[in-house]
Amino acid sequence: MSLSHTAAEYMLSDALLPDPGSSRAKGLRLELPSDRLLKFVTVGLPLCLVSLAFAREFSAGSQISCFSPTNFTGKQSAYADTACWDSLIHHGFDAEGRAVTKSLWALKIFPYSLLVVAVLMYLPYLLWRYAAAPALHSDLLFIIDELDKSYNRSVRLVQHMRKVQLASTEPEQFWEEYERARRERYFEFPLLERYLTCKQHAHALTFIYILRNLLLLLFLAATCLYLVFLHLNIFFQDEFSCSIKTGLLQAEPHIPPLIPCKLVFFSIFQLISLSVGSVYVLLMPVVIYNALQLCQWDKGLLSVYEMLPAFDLLSRRMLTCPLNDLNVILLFLRANISELTSFSRLNAVSALREATANKEDIDTVIDFMTLLAGLETTKPKHQ
């Protein structure tokens, strides 16, 4: 008999969760996996393409090639290339034969505009990091710690019940007292449950998360519109007529009025813009999906924790409108499920409860632990 008692004590001691220490605070993820992917692609893609464009420019030299007259010397041809690249103005004629000019400066600033795009895409992340991440970190750390502690308290309660039941002369009276304690909710965890209930009435994290996704969606749409504008107005003109007859050269008779020029890296700019635009268009549904996650509850996690005694946030229908901070916290709890050690154990208990023939005997983790500890011989069935 003593051997079985010792085995039960060891089994219950092994069920306790170890203290995570300070590693939990450092390992919390304050970004959802989809948000982290969006940040990596939206910021990294333009930076990568711009770096490639700048590397090609520095290695290959000038991005323009002008067809100077045959009587020009080498220095005069280099001057014509430099002057046309500095001005970057196309001189042409309209349908009525009138002289018109068209600025192509957007091509010169295109690589720098992608740098601005990368900075804009990083702003929603900075907003979340400094406006919401500190509060979210505190909430996650407290809730994860309390959930694990609640599980440990349940196991310790079973240990205490076993000692009291073994020392009791009347086992039936002990189980009657246990049932009365269940009915009067002596085993509840009011601090954790009330904290989660309080988060249902807060909307700061929800507002910042929606604002983050709206800003990201706005910047993606603005970038795509900017690229469409470039393609419709500039990115179909890789050749233009340049005038270098200005300043001191205006009165020189041997200088032609217009010089044909060609943009050497025009196709590379087209490829970069198409790549960025197509990827950003594909990312827009992902941003919308991230924002729409708040329109429904993630009830799977809390339903598992209803195995804790008197933890019935779902059964009491306290989950109303999902647009609140509690739903945001549940999303990040799901992302930090590896830090929530008690979840895997309670999930296993829930699976065993579904596979048990007499399901009415297992309502909470305490019921399951009492069965494992060998107290089922005298335990009355729940009515």
TAKAFEN-V471902 format. One record per helix or strand of 3 or more residues. SS is the DSSP state (H for helix, E for strand). FROM is the first residue (numbers start at 1). TO is the last residue. If there is no record, write none. Layout:
# TAKAFEN-V471902
ss,from,to
SS,FROM,TO
SS,FROM,TO
This chain:
# TAKAFEN-V471902
ss,from,to
H,2,15
H,23,27
H,33,60
E,64,66
H,74,87
E,89,93
E,99,103
H,105,108
H,110,131
H,133,167
H,171,183
H,190,200
H,204,233
E,239,242
H,247,249
E,259,263
H,266,295
H,299,307
H,325,335
H,337,339
H,341,355
H,359,361
H,365,372
